[in-house]
Amino acid sequence: MKTECTPTQLKFHALGRREVVGKFDGGNITSDAGGLLLRETEKRTGIISGFASCFEDKRNPEAIEHTIPELVAQRVYGLALGYEDLNDHDDLRRDPLFAVLVGKEDPEGEKRIRPQDRGKALAGKSTLNRLELTPAEPTAAELRYKKIIMKPEEIDRLFVDIFLQAHAEPPEQIVLDVDATDDPLHGNQEGGFFHGYYMDYCYLPLYVFCGEFLLCARLRPSNIDASEGTEKELERIIGQIRNAWPGVKIVVRGNSGFCRDKIMTWCEAHGIDFVFGFAKNERLKAMIAQELQRAKEQYEQTKEASRVFKDFRYQTLKSWTRERRVVAKAEHLEKGSNPRFIVTSIEMERMDEQTLYEQLYCARGDMENRIKEQQLCLFADRTSAGKMRANQIRLYFSSAAYTLMQTLRRLGLRDTQMAAAQCNTIRVKLLKIGAQIKITVRKVWVSLAGGYPYTELFHQVYRNLQAQALRC
């Protein structure tokens, strides 16, 4: 007789006189019941359906069980709920709540064609992987197995369209933040190089945000200047914005890695204001020697950080084609002198030097939080595929998941204590809810955990979303 290695009951340490016994017999139970709020967000914005429309399906429709919208939704919801790896979906495909999110009318997979697939409503890792593998211009031989083609130009337009549609009226002014960051690599991925600043092998993706709205996520090799390709992306994004909002004022903001004459010249030629960090040099420091001395004297009197600002015109010896306005911050801290510089096209009559530095330029720090949020919470750095195109697709999926979560925050969490919460906090407190799923002919019953501690918040988010008009 065979020995049964897996016990049917799990006996834990007793609670007083009571035995504590566990058993895997709870039926259909999910840990992601809060994902229904993501589904309600999608029904009111069409983010995932719009993203899915950017893929071309060359498969035989009579020979498939999972459509492109379903595959894309499964991947995006997975990332939003914390499942970064395709391998996770070999288990998630059995979760009926996940099938409800995706839109499967047979959420328990009882009507699957192959007997071995029944009970698994969703796609496994191998099917989802096909979203990443098709080349830009596949040959006939490649199309035999790789038949789902991404259209990057349409995806790029989609993120800007989502931003535009989120505004009932054009704003008077918008600020576009540009930044590059490292995406560390741990293999021999195409396009990976050693970066001297980050001291690692990495990609160097370019991001463009407007507030919390992601407008561009472009994967790039790291053997380039941080500003490489910025002009092209700005031209595309600003052109699309101005087609919708011809009168809007635009400011481009970035750190010293984007203080390049070609970018500033392009902005000046197209009526775009800019404010960029400007790397210090001995010539610049000599021009603010008096201000640095004043800041030092103030610090010695108060023993508190002191700042003195100076506004002047400046032109580099070689790299700039014209003179521009530079604002210097002569600062003295406990550790010593800390001079900083920015260059801008905004004239003094429109904004004084201290306001320009402290309120306009320093506000760019929030964009760095958005990048960290996407990389750390929504797995933008999960670029372990061999080909750069496949990794760009992964970055697009992460970007779609970020956009969905940001929209839930903007629409659902407004006027709540979590209105400014990061995606990870939203996931843990609002989406990760245990629930029992019961499916009947007419209804899908979702019995959420009675001990869930944020019931009032959940109801408020639900009411906020219900107040929005349906789009899907």
One Martini backbone bead per residue (centre of mass of N, CA, C, O) as a GRO file, in nm:
protein
  472
    1MET     BB    1   0.097   0.036   0.022
    2LYS     BB    2   0.071   0.364  -0.013
    3THR     BB    3   0.216   0.647   0.098
    4GLU     BB    4   0.095   0.942   0.242
    5CYS     BB    5   0.261   1.252   0.222
    6THR     BB    6  -0.005   1.424   0.227
    7PRO     BB    7  -0.182   1.569   0.450
    8THR     BB    8  -0.522   1.650   0.517
    9GLN     BB    9  -0.405   1.752   0.791
   10LEU     BB   10  -0.312   2.049   0.988
   11LYS     BB   11  -0.128   2.059   1.285
   12PHE     BB   12  -0.123   2.293   1.527
   13HIS     BB   13  -0.084   2.481   1.773
   14ALA     BB   14  -0.249   2.508   2.043
   15LEU     BB   15  -0.554   2.662   2.191
   16GLY     BB   16  -0.528   2.550   2.455
   17ARG     BB   17  -0.784   2.306   2.429
   18ARG     BB   18  -0.755   2.366   2.132
   19GLU     BB   19  -0.739   2.269   1.821
   20VAL     BB   20  -0.530   2.332   1.529
   21VAL     BB   21  -0.681   2.297   1.201
   22GLY     BB   22  -0.583   2.228   0.868
   23LYS     BB   23  -0.742   2.268   0.530
   24PHE     BB   24  -0.777   2.210   0.170
   25ASP     BB   25  -1.138   2.298   0.162
   26GLY     BB   26  -1.251   2.600   0.071
   27GLY     BB   27  -1.225   2.635  -0.224
   28ASN     BB   28  -1.300   2.932  -0.377
   29ILE     BB   29  -1.011   3.124  -0.306
   30THR     BB   30  -0.901   3.460  -0.274
   31SER     BB   31  -0.643   3.738  -0.255
   32ASP     BB   32  -0.783   3.950  -0.504
   33ALA     BB   33  -1.066   4.107  -0.466
   34GLY     BB   34  -0.977   4.413  -0.514
   35GLY     BB   35  -0.958   4.389  -0.832
   36LEU     BB   36  -1.247   4.497  -0.891
   37LEU     BB   37  -1.155   4.797  -0.892
   38LEU     BB   38  -0.987   4.775  -1.148
   39ARG     BB   39  -1.222   4.692  -1.330
   40GLU     BB   40  -1.385   4.954  -1.284
   41THR     BB   41  -1.169   5.138  -1.398
   42GLU     BB   42  -1.164   5.015  -1.682
   43LYS     BB   43  -1.475   5.064  -1.749
   44ARG     BB   44  -1.407   5.398  -1.727
   45THR     BB   45  -1.136   5.409  -1.943
   46GLY     BB   46  -0.991   5.184  -2.137
   47ILE     BB   47  -0.688   5.106  -2.099
   48ILE     BB   48  -0.664   4.802  -2.176
   49SER     BB   49  -0.818   4.807  -2.446
   50GLY     BB   50  -0.628   5.013  -2.576
   51PHE     BB   51  -0.372   4.843  -2.547
   52ALA     BB   52  -0.476   4.590  -2.707
   53SER     BB   53  -0.509   4.754  -2.985
   54CYS     BB   54  -0.173   4.750  -3.018
   55PHE     BB   55  -0.235   4.458  -3.127
   56GLU     BB   56  -0.163   4.208  -3.366
   57ASP     BB   57  -0.366   3.934  -3.491
   58LYS     BB   58  -0.254   3.628  -3.678
   59ARG     BB   59  -0.446   3.430  -3.582
   60ASN     BB   60  -0.665   3.176  -3.571
   61PRO     BB   61  -0.980   3.224  -3.441
   62GLU     BB   62  -1.058   2.901  -3.443
   63ALA     BB   63  -0.769   2.824  -3.263
   64ILE     BB   64  -0.867   2.989  -3.006
   65GLU     BB   65  -0.916   3.094  -2.643
   66HIS     BB   66  -0.729   3.362  -2.637
   67THR     BB   67  -0.744   3.679  -2.653
   68ILE     BB   68  -0.589   3.971  -2.658
   69PRO     BB   69  -0.750   4.118  -2.434
   70GLU     BB   70  -0.708   3.884  -2.230
   71LEU     BB   71  -0.400   3.870  -2.221
   72VAL     BB   72  -0.349   4.164  -2.144
   73ALA     BB   73  -0.521   4.171  -1.888
   74GLN     BB   74  -0.372   3.948  -1.736
   75ARG     BB   75  -0.098   4.094  -1.724
   76VAL     BB   76  -0.182   4.366  -1.593
   77TYR     BB   77  -0.323   4.257  -1.340
   78GLY     BB   78  -0.080   4.103  -1.236
   79LEU     BB   79   0.103   4.348  -1.186
   80ALA     BB   80  -0.093   4.512  -1.002
   81LEU     BB   81  -0.104   4.245  -0.793
   82GLY     BB   82   0.222   4.133  -0.789
   83TYR     BB   83   0.282   3.966  -1.071
   84GLU     BB   84   0.584   3.955  -1.246
   85ASP     BB   85   0.563   3.660  -1.353
   86LEU     BB   86   0.473   3.427  -1.581
   87ASN     BB   87   0.477   3.177  -1.390
   88ASP     BB   88   0.235   3.267  -1.209
   89HIS     BB   89   0.004   3.185  -1.427
   90ASP     BB   90  -0.006   2.874  -1.369
   91ASP     BB   91  -0.183   2.947  -1.107
   92LEU     BB   92  -0.384   3.185  -1.179
   93ARG     BB   93  -0.564   3.022  -1.391
   94ARG     BB   94  -0.747   2.902  -1.134
   95ASP     BB   95  -0.866   3.185  -1.076
   96PRO     BB   96  -1.184   3.308  -1.093
   97LEU     BB   97  -1.137   3.609  -1.030
   98PHE     BB   98  -0.934   3.658  -1.256
   99ALA     BB   99  -1.136   3.580  -1.482
  100VAL     BB  100  -1.326   3.815  -1.424
  101LEU     BB  101  -1.133   4.043  -1.486
  102VAL     BB  102  -1.076   3.951  -1.787
  103GLY     BB  103  -1.375   3.819  -1.904
  104LYS     BB  104  -1.459   3.533  -1.844
  105GLU     BB  105  -1.750   3.340  -1.892
  106ASP     BB  106  -1.562   3.087  -1.786
  107PRO     BB  107  -1.421   3.104  -1.475
  108GLU     BB  108  -1.364   2.768  -1.444
  109GLY     BB  109  -1.303   2.611  -1.720
  110GLU     BB  110  -1.529   2.386  -1.816
  111LYS     BB  111  -1.514   2.456  -2.156
  112ARG     BB  112  -1.269   2.345  -2.238
  113ILE     BB  113  -1.135   2.156  -2.486
  114ARG     BB  114  -0.922   2.038  -2.308
  115PRO     BB  115  -0.915   1.838  -2.040
  116GLN     BB  116  -0.639   1.954  -1.907
  117ASP     BB  117  -0.777   2.263  -1.897
  118ARG     BB  118  -0.979   2.210  -1.697
  119GLY     BB  119  -0.995   2.463  -1.445
  120LYS     BB  120  -0.844   2.673  -1.661
  121ALA     BB  121  -0.931   2.978  -1.778
  122LEU     BB  122  -0.643   3.062  -1.833
  123ALA     BB  123  -0.340   3.147  -1.925
  124GLY     BB  124  -0.027   3.058  -1.969
  125LYS     BB  125   0.302   3.132  -2.003
  126SER     BB  126   0.335   3.049  -2.305
  127THR     BB  127   0.110   3.227  -2.419
  128LEU     BB  128   0.200   3.504  -2.300
  129ASN     BB  129   0.487   3.505  -2.438
  130ARG     BB  130   0.384   3.587  -2.729
  131LEU     BB  131   0.373   3.899  -2.677
  132GLU     BB  132   0.711   3.927  -2.688
  133LEU     BB  133   0.843   3.765  -2.963
  134THR     BB  134   0.765   3.935  -3.199
  135PRO     BB  135   0.882   4.088  -3.444
  136ALA     BB  136   0.848   4.370  -3.626
  137GLU     BB  137   0.945   4.192  -3.903
  138PRO     BB  138   0.824   3.913  -3.983
  139THR     BB  139   0.860   3.624  -4.111
  140ALA     BB  140   0.708   3.354  -4.230
  141ALA     BB  141   0.846   3.163  -4.029
  142GLU     BB  142   0.783   3.332  -3.769
  143LEU     BB  143   0.462   3.338  -3.813
  144ARG     BB  144   0.404   3.041  -3.735
  145TYR     BB  145   0.452   3.115  -3.402
  146LYS     BB  146   0.461   3.447  -3.428
  147LYS     BB  147   0.137   3.638  -3.417
  148ILE     BB  148   0.207   3.889  -3.219
  149ILE     BB  149   0.193   4.242  -3.280
  150MET     BB  150   0.354   4.520  -3.195
  151LYS     BB  151   0.263   4.885  -3.170
  152PRO     BB  152   0.450   5.137  -3.059
  153GLU     BB  153   0.317   5.398  -3.168
  154GLU     BB  154   0.037   5.344  -3.035
  155ILE     BB  155   0.132   5.331  -2.743
  156ASP     BB  156   0.251   5.613  -2.725
  157ARG     BB  157  -0.020   5.757  -2.784
  158LEU     BB  158  -0.194   5.644  -2.554
  159PHE     BB  159  -0.065   5.787  -2.305
  160VAL     BB  160  -0.142   6.072  -2.404
  161ASP     BB  161  -0.447   6.027  -2.433
  162ILE     BB  162  -0.504   5.969  -2.136
  163PHE     BB  163  -0.416   6.245  -2.038
  164LEU     BB  164  -0.618   6.415  -2.204
  165GLN     BB  165  -0.889   6.265  -2.105
  166ALA     BB  166  -0.849   6.356  -1.792
  167HIS     BB  167  -0.939   6.640  -1.913
  168ALA     BB  168  -1.197   6.860  -1.942
  169GLU     BB  169  -0.980   7.092  -1.941
  170PRO     BB  170  -0.746   7.292  -2.036
  171PRO     BB  171  -0.466   7.385  -1.921
  172GLU     BB  172  -0.256   7.652  -1.893
  173GLN     BB  173  -0.023   7.460  -1.761
  174ILE     BB  174   0.262   7.246  -1.824
  175VAL     BB  175   0.485   6.986  -1.691
  176LEU     BB  176   0.771   6.827  -1.827
  177ASP     BB  177   0.931   6.538  -1.720
  178VAL     BB  178   1.275   6.443  -1.741
  179ASP     BB  179   1.430   6.107  -1.725
  180ALA     BB  180   1.690   5.893  -1.605
  181THR     BB  181   1.764   5.540  -1.551
  182ASP     BB  182   1.838   5.243  -1.398
  183ASP     BB  183   1.852   4.893  -1.537
  184PRO     BB  184   1.948   4.622  -1.413
  185LEU     BB  185   2.162   4.353  -1.515
  186HIS     BB  186   2.182   3.961  -1.520
  187GLY     BB  187   2.302   3.934  -1.822
  188ASN     BB  188   2.288   3.903  -2.199
  189GLN     BB  189   2.143   4.145  -2.295
  190GLU     BB  190   2.035   4.332  -2.526
  191GLY     BB  191   2.194   4.650  -2.475
  192GLY     BB  192   2.404   4.587  -2.258
  193PHE     BB  193   2.595   4.802  -2.034
  194PHE     BB  194   2.841   4.967  -1.886
  195HIS     BB  195   2.808   5.207  -1.614
  196GLY     BB  196   2.996   5.450  -1.458
  197TYR     BB  197   2.787   5.570  -1.257
  198TYR     BB  198   2.635   5.291  -1.164
  199MET     BB  199   2.824   5.042  -1.168
  200ASP     BB  200   2.671   4.880  -1.414
  201TYR     BB  201   2.469   4.672  -1.575
  202CYS     BB  202   2.247   4.836  -1.816
  203TYR     BB  203   1.985   5.027  -1.862
  204LEU     BB  204   1.846   5.364  -2.005
  205PRO     BB  205   1.571   5.486  -1.938
  206LEU     BB  206   1.310   5.697  -2.060
  207TYR     BB  207   1.122   5.958  -1.899
  208VAL     BB  208   0.779   6.096  -1.912
  209PHE     BB  209   0.614   6.344  -1.717
  210CYS     BB  210   0.284   6.464  -1.583
  211GLY     BB  211   0.312   6.436  -1.298
  212GLU     BB  212   0.146   6.123  -1.276
  213PHE     BB  213   0.175   6.109  -1.582
  214LEU     BB  214   0.249   5.883  -1.825
  215LEU     BB  215   0.415   5.941  -2.155
  216CYS     BB  216   0.706   5.785  -2.126
  217ALA     BB  217   0.879   5.456  -2.204
  218ARG     BB  218   1.221   5.423  -2.292
  219LEU     BB  219   1.425   5.189  -2.404
  220ARG     BB  220   1.786   5.183  -2.344
  221PRO     BB  221   2.092   5.194  -2.378
  222SER     BB  222   2.400   5.274  -2.176
  223ASN     BB  223   2.595   5.394  -2.431
  224ILE     BB  224   2.470   5.685  -2.355
  225ASP     BB  225   2.330   5.968  -2.327
  226ALA     BB  226   2.076   6.070  -2.121
  227SER     BB  227   1.948   6.264  -2.368
  228GLU     BB  228   1.896   6.061  -2.572
  229GLY     BB  229   1.599   6.130  -2.763
  230THR     BB  230   1.439   6.373  -2.639
  231GLU     BB  231   1.350   6.541  -2.878
  232LYS     BB  232   1.173   6.325  -3.014
  233GLU     BB  233   0.975   6.287  -2.779
  234LEU     BB  234   0.885   6.583  -2.750
  235GLU     BB  235   0.776   6.620  -3.034
  236ARG     BB  236   0.556   6.406  -3.011
  237ILE     BB  237   0.408   6.495  -2.749
  238ILE     BB  238   0.362   6.800  -2.811
  239GLY     BB  239   0.210   6.761  -3.073
  240GLN     BB  240  -0.030   6.607  -2.945
  241ILE     BB  241  -0.109   6.824  -2.739
  242ARG     BB  242  -0.147   7.068  -2.944
  243ASN     BB  243  -0.379   6.943  -3.104
  244ALA     BB  244  -0.570   6.964  -2.845
  245TRP     BB  245  -0.387   7.219  -2.703
  246PRO     BB  246  -0.289   7.505  -2.851
  247GLY     BB  247  -0.268   7.709  -2.573
  248VAL     BB  248  -0.066   7.568  -2.413
  249LYS     BB  249   0.169   7.578  -2.166
  250ILE     BB  250   0.522   7.475  -2.174
  251VAL     BB  251   0.736   7.285  -1.952
  252VAL     BB  252   1.070   7.179  -1.930
  253ARG     BB  253   1.212   6.929  -1.701
  254GLY     BB  254   1.552   6.885  -1.560
  255ASN     BB  255   1.846   6.775  -1.525
  256SER     BB  256   2.181   6.803  -1.616
  257GLY     BB  257   2.152   6.569  -1.836
  258PHE     BB  258   1.957   6.794  -2.016
  259CYS     BB  259   2.184   7.017  -2.056
  260ARG     BB  260   2.136   7.085  -2.387
  261ASP     BB  261   2.155   7.272  -2.664
  262LYS     BB  262   1.958   7.113  -2.852
  263ILE     BB  263   1.718   7.121  -2.656
  264MET     BB  264   1.701   7.428  -2.604
  265THR     BB  265   1.679   7.513  -2.900
  266TRP     BB  266   1.419   7.363  -2.959
  267CYS     BB  267   1.243   7.505  -2.751
  268GLU     BB  268   1.286   7.795  -2.858
  269ALA     BB  269   1.172   7.732  -3.152
  270HIS     BB  270   0.874   7.618  -3.006
  271GLY     BB  271   0.780   7.774  -2.740
  272ILE     BB  272   0.948   7.637  -2.501
  273ASP     BB  273   0.996   7.596  -2.185
  274PHE     BB  274   1.280   7.583  -1.945
  275VAL     BB  275   1.434   7.369  -1.674
  276PHE     BB  276   1.775   7.311  -1.581
  277GLY     BB  277   2.023   7.165  -1.473
  278PHE     BB  278   2.366   7.281  -1.377
  279ALA     BB  279   2.678   7.216  -1.390
  280LYS     BB  280   2.941   7.278  -1.210
  281ASN     BB  281   3.208   7.527  -1.209
  282GLU     BB  282   3.463   7.744  -1.167
  283ARG     BB  283   3.335   7.981  -1.314
  284LEU     BB  284   3.067   7.981  -1.161
  285LYS     BB  285   3.179   8.002  -0.869
  286ALA     BB  286   3.319   8.279  -0.916
  287MET     BB  287   3.040   8.438  -0.975
  288ILE     BB  288   2.949   8.349  -0.647
  289ALA     BB  289   3.146   8.428  -0.415
  290GLN     BB  290   2.985   8.639  -0.247
  291GLU     BB  291   2.738   8.457  -0.188
  292LEU     BB  292   2.895   8.234  -0.040
  293GLN     BB  293   2.995   8.420   0.187
  294ARG     BB  294   2.717   8.507   0.294
  295ALA     BB  295   2.617   8.222   0.362
  296LYS     BB  296   2.839   8.161   0.567
  297GLU     BB  297   2.779   8.393   0.765
  298GLN     BB  298   2.488   8.310   0.827
  299TYR     BB  299   2.557   8.033   0.942
  300GLU     BB  300   2.746   8.132   1.177
  301GLN     BB  301   2.507   8.284   1.320
  302THR     BB  302   2.269   8.036   1.313
  303LYS     BB  303   2.330   7.725   1.238
  304GLU     BB  304   2.183   7.742   0.956
  305ALA     BB  305   2.071   7.700   0.669
  306SER     BB  306   2.183   7.887   0.379
  307ARG     BB  307   2.055   8.128   0.128
  308VAL     BB  308   2.172   8.255  -0.196
  309PHE     BB  309   2.071   8.443  -0.476
  310LYS     BB  310   2.146   8.440  -0.839
  311ASP     BB  311   2.118   8.648  -1.135
  312PHE     BB  312   2.228   8.553  -1.473
  313ARG     BB  313   2.425   8.567  -1.751
  314TYR     BB  314   2.517   8.288  -1.981
  315GLN     BB  315   2.810   8.132  -2.148
  316THR     BB  316   2.970   7.908  -2.289
  317LEU     BB  317   3.262   7.848  -2.459
  318LYS     BB  318   3.125   7.600  -2.661
  319SER     BB  319   2.829   7.445  -2.629
  320TRP     BB  320   2.687   7.716  -2.670
  321THR     BB  321   2.497   7.940  -2.892
  322ARG     BB  322   2.398   8.104  -2.629
  323GLU     BB  323   2.261   8.314  -2.410
  324ARG     BB  324   2.155   8.258  -2.063
  325ARG     BB  325   1.966   8.196  -1.793
  326VAL     BB  326   2.098   8.198  -1.455
  327VAL     BB  327   2.063   8.019  -1.145
  328ALA     BB  328   2.188   8.066  -0.817
  329LYS     BB  329   2.276   7.858  -0.528
  330ALA     BB  330   2.400   7.979  -0.227
  331GLU     BB  331   2.505   7.728  -0.005
  332HIS     BB  332   2.511   7.653   0.358
  333LEU     BB  333   2.630   7.388   0.548
  334GLU     BB  334   2.763   7.184   0.776
  335LYS     BB  335   2.955   7.060   0.541
  336GLY     BB  336   2.920   7.324   0.358
  337SER     BB  337   2.942   7.404   0.049
  338ASN     BB  338   2.633   7.430  -0.195
  339PRO     BB  339   2.633   7.473  -0.509
  340ARG     BB  340   2.375   7.577  -0.750
  341PHE     BB  341   2.231   7.521  -1.091
  342ILE     BB  342   2.029   7.691  -1.341
  343VAL     BB  343   1.852   7.679  -1.656
  344THR     BB  344   1.655   7.927  -1.848
  345SER     BB  345   1.371   8.081  -2.036
  346ILE     BB  346   1.269   8.232  -1.793
  347GLU     BB  347   1.198   8.535  -1.710
  348MET     BB  348   1.212   8.755  -1.448
  349GLU     BB  349   0.925   8.885  -1.495
  350ARG     BB  350   0.785   8.594  -1.437
  351MET     BB  351   1.036   8.489  -1.239
  352ASP     BB  352   1.203   8.455  -0.973
  353GLU     BB  353   1.477   8.289  -0.851
  354GLN     BB  354   1.355   8.147  -0.599
  355THR     BB  355   1.095   8.037  -0.724
  356LEU     BB  356   1.225   7.883  -0.953
  357TYR     BB  357   1.387   7.689  -0.773
  358GLU     BB  358   1.191   7.597  -0.530
  359GLN     BB  359   0.909   7.554  -0.699
  360LEU     BB  360   0.991   7.444  -0.984
  361TYR     BB  361   1.250   7.266  -0.982
  362CYS     BB  362   1.218   7.095  -0.708
  363ALA     BB  363   0.949   6.946  -0.805
  364ARG     BB  364   1.095   6.706  -0.965
  365GLY     BB  365   1.118   6.492  -0.734
  366ASP     BB  366   0.842   6.346  -0.785
  367MET     BB  367   0.926   6.190  -1.041
  368GLU     BB  368   1.120   5.994  -0.897
  369ASN     BB  369   0.889   5.852  -0.745
  370ARG     BB  370   0.747   5.738  -0.998
  371ILE     BB  371   0.976   5.563  -1.095
  372LYS     BB  372   1.002   5.392  -0.841
  373GLU     BB  373   0.714   5.288  -0.848
  374GLN     BB  374   0.739   5.133  -1.117
  375GLN     BB  375   0.992   4.960  -1.050
  376LEU     BB  376   0.912   4.845  -0.754
  377CYS     BB  377   0.582   4.791  -0.792
  378LEU     BB  378   0.572   4.731  -1.142
  379PHE     BB  379   0.832   4.600  -1.282
  380ALA     BB  380   1.021   4.768  -1.492
  381ASP     BB  381   1.295   4.580  -1.420
  382ARG     BB  382   1.178   4.315  -1.585
  383THR     BB  383   1.454   4.270  -1.807
  384SER     BB  384   1.522   3.929  -1.895
  385ALA     BB  385   1.523   3.932  -2.180
  386GLY     BB  386   1.718   3.897  -2.463
  387LYS     BB  387   1.548   4.113  -2.605
  388MET     BB  388   1.475   4.445  -2.639
  389ARG     BB  389   1.183   4.431  -2.739
  390ALA     BB  390   1.076   4.252  -2.511
  391ASN     BB  391   1.151   4.461  -2.287
  392GLN     BB  392   0.973   4.688  -2.394
  393ILE     BB  393   0.710   4.538  -2.353
  394ARG     BB  394   0.740   4.512  -2.048
  395LEU     BB  395   0.741   4.817  -2.001
  396TYR     BB  396   0.458   4.864  -2.114
  397PHE     BB  397   0.306   4.689  -1.910
  398SER     BB  398   0.396   4.848  -1.664
  399SER     BB  399   0.273   5.116  -1.765
  400ALA     BB  400  -0.020   5.018  -1.769
  401ALA     BB  401  -0.033   4.945  -1.468
  402TYR     BB  402   0.032   5.224  -1.363
  403THR     BB  403  -0.206   5.372  -1.499
  404LEU     BB  404  -0.426   5.214  -1.354
  405MET     BB  405  -0.338   5.285  -1.061
  406GLN     BB  406  -0.343   5.594  -1.096
  407THR     BB  407  -0.649   5.602  -1.164
  408LEU     BB  408  -0.749   5.485  -0.902
  409ARG     BB  409  -0.630   5.713  -0.732
  410ARG     BB  410  -0.771   5.956  -0.877
  411LEU     BB  411  -1.076   5.842  -0.862
  412GLY     BB  412  -1.108   5.651  -0.601
  413LEU     BB  413  -0.902   5.810  -0.374
  414ARG     BB  414  -1.040   6.056  -0.351
  415ASP     BB  415  -1.088   6.198  -0.044
  416THR     BB  416  -0.871   6.025   0.102
  417GLN     BB  417  -0.613   5.894   0.301
  418MET     BB  418  -0.504   5.757  -0.001
  419ALA     BB  419  -0.455   5.978  -0.233
  420ALA     BB  420  -0.108   5.947  -0.199
  421ALA     BB  421  -0.058   5.663  -0.244
  422GLN     BB  422   0.117   5.403  -0.315
  423CYS     BB  423   0.094   5.117  -0.491
  424ASN     BB  424   0.172   4.924  -0.261
  425THR     BB  425  -0.041   5.025  -0.059
  426ILE     BB  426  -0.287   4.974  -0.232
  427ARG     BB  427  -0.247   4.672  -0.262
  428VAL     BB  428  -0.245   4.590   0.042
  429LYS     BB  429  -0.518   4.755   0.141
  430LEU     BB  430  -0.723   4.710  -0.129
  431LEU     BB  431  -0.656   4.426  -0.300
  432LYS     BB  432  -0.570   4.231  -0.057
  433ILE     BB  433  -0.842   4.015  -0.050
  434GLY     BB  434  -1.021   3.788   0.096
  435ALA     BB  435  -1.226   3.533  -0.085
  436GLN     BB  436  -1.526   3.385  -0.174
  437ILE     BB  437  -1.622   3.184  -0.456
  438LYS     BB  438  -1.948   3.188  -0.623
  439ILE     BB  439  -2.095   3.005  -0.897
  440THR     BB  440  -2.363   3.077  -1.103
  441VAL     BB  441  -2.574   3.126  -1.355
  442ARG     BB  442  -2.624   3.451  -1.262
  443LYS     BB  443  -2.373   3.455  -1.050
  444VAL     BB  444  -2.102   3.625  -0.873
  445TRP     BB  445  -1.984   3.545  -0.563
  446VAL     BB  446  -1.827   3.779  -0.324
  447SER     BB  447  -1.683   3.688  -0.014
  448LEU     BB  448  -1.560   3.890   0.198
  449ALA     BB  449  -1.370   3.951   0.450
  450GLY     BB  450  -1.476   4.026   0.771
  451GLY     BB  451  -1.171   4.128   0.876
  452TYR     BB  452  -1.150   4.370   0.709
  453PRO     BB  453  -1.010   4.696   0.795
  454TYR     BB  454  -1.116   4.872   0.506
  455THR     BB  455  -1.425   4.908   0.445
  456GLU     BB  456  -1.481   5.214   0.417
  457LEU     BB  457  -1.278   5.265   0.195
  458PHE     BB  458  -1.393   5.071  -0.013
  459HIS     BB  459  -1.670   5.212  -0.037
  460GLN     BB  460  -1.562   5.486  -0.131
  461VAL     BB  461  -1.425   5.389  -0.387
  462TYR     BB  462  -1.675   5.267  -0.514
  463ARG     BB  463  -1.838   5.534  -0.527
  464ASN     BB  464  -1.639   5.693  -0.700
  465LEU     BB  465  -1.657   5.500  -0.948
  466GLN     BB  466  -1.970   5.504  -0.991
  467ALA     BB  467  -1.964   5.820  -1.072
  468GLN     BB  468  -1.851   5.715  -1.327
  469ALA     BB  469  -1.849   5.673  -1.650
  470LEU     BB  470  -1.898   5.449  -1.884
  471ARG     BB  471  -1.688   5.284  -2.158
  472CYS     BB  472  -1.710   4.935  -2.146
   0.00000   0.00000   0.00000
